[in-house]
Amino acid sequence: MSLQWHEFASKEQLDAQLAVTLANDLNAAIAARGKAGIAVSGGRTPAGMFKALGEQAIDWSKVVITLVDERWVPVDHADSNERTVRQNLLVGPAAAATFISPVSSAATPHEGAAEIEARLAALPAPIDVLILGMGDDGHTASLFPNAEELEAACASTALVAAVTPPAAPHKRITLTLPTIAKARHVVVHITGDGKKSLLETAMTEQKTAVEQYPIRRVLDQVAGPKDVFWAA
């Protein structure tokens, strides 16, 4: 299935339309199966979208939320993706949603991965809608180029994997490539001309699978609908 692009004149327009799209997915899942699961990404880009999504008319008590990936830091740490979600999405009516934290008190994600795997059993499978970001190095989730655990995380039958980024700070926990690829709907949420150009390059360059940017490796495996929401 081809990658569908949706381009917007401003980040605010992107945030508003993506929130509507996600709400439609969640409401459709609730109507069909009684509950809905969504995996979101962190960083600076989605904060505005989280606020817009939280304002949508959704029965949040039937929604289960987790993160696509997380830095292995305390929830109150400035670099915590969970902190961003709690401050911007899990407020007002959306606070009724069930949130599955992907971090624990274990010293490392490698030690804590089994506990996170067990927690995620409460997440509807396959995940109804999953939002990916993309880094300037082409990583998505915490599937980093040249990470020592990359190939294992791309092939694992587990839901999550621990990853040590080659350059970025903090060890990470991430949904594995197969877990991401099984989602009913995958959305790539990016902003800026640089990332647009990088994604276009990643999706068209001729390289072997293991040489490709992780974002390409993931999207090539997604069988369901996959969309890019982009604004300059």
Secondary structure, DSSP 8 states (H G I E B T S, - for coil): --EEEEEESSHHHHHHHHHHHHHHHHHHHHHHHS-EEEEE--SSTTHHHHHHHHTS---GGGEEEEESEEESS-TTSTT-HHHHHHHHTSSGGGGGSEEE-S--SSSSHHHHHHHHHHHGGGS-SS-SEEEE---TTS-BTTB-TT-TTHHHHHH-SSSEEEE--SSSSS-EEEE-HHHHHTSS-EEEEEESHHHHHHHHHHHH----GGGS-HHHHHHHH--S-EEEEEE-
